[in-house]
């Protein structure tokens, strides 16, 4: 299986309630295409200051209120 396909499947993770809280308290923690907040990056299991190809989808998930 090509690396791109494996990466795309691995990127589909749900966003935790804690990650939503962090983002909603400080929307500047993400400056597309990078995550600048170390706390948020740790919660999302991502790296800080590294371009994220799926950042727009991630921002949508973080901005949604938890149901």
N, C-alpha and C positions, 0 to 999 in steps of 0.2 A: 504494500500500500504506500502511495507517495507520502512524503513528509507533510505536505500542505494539508492533505486530507486528515491525517492523524492529528495535526495541530488544530484544525477546525473543530473536530469532535471533542478534543480535550478542552477547548475554550468554552464549551457550553456548561457552565457551572451556575448554580443558583447563587444569588447574592444574599448574604446574611443580614439579619435585622441590625446588627451592630454596624456593618458597613454602610447601611442606609442612614443610620443615625449620624455617623461620622461625616458622610457626604452632605446630608441635609443641614448639618450644623455649620459646615464650611464648604460651600460649593466650589471655592477656589482651590480645593485639594486636587482637582483634576483640571489641567490646562491642555486640551487636546493637542496632540495625541499622547500626552504623558501624564502619569500620576505623580504628583509632587509631594503628597503627604505620605510619610513613611508609615504612619499608623493605618491609614486606609490601604496602602499597598500590602501590608502584613495581613490585614483582615481578608483581603481578596486573594491572597497567595500569589501576588504579582511583584514585579520589580519596580522600584521608583526610577524616574527619569529615563525610562526605556519606552520607545514608541510602541503603542498597543494598537494592532490593526483593527480590533473590534471595540474601540473606545466609545463610539457613538451608541452602540447597543448597550454597553455597560452603563453609560450615563443614563440612558432611558430606564434601565432596571433600578438604578440607585435613586432616581428621582421619584419613582412610583411609591406612594404610601403603602405600607404593609397592610394587607387585608386580613 
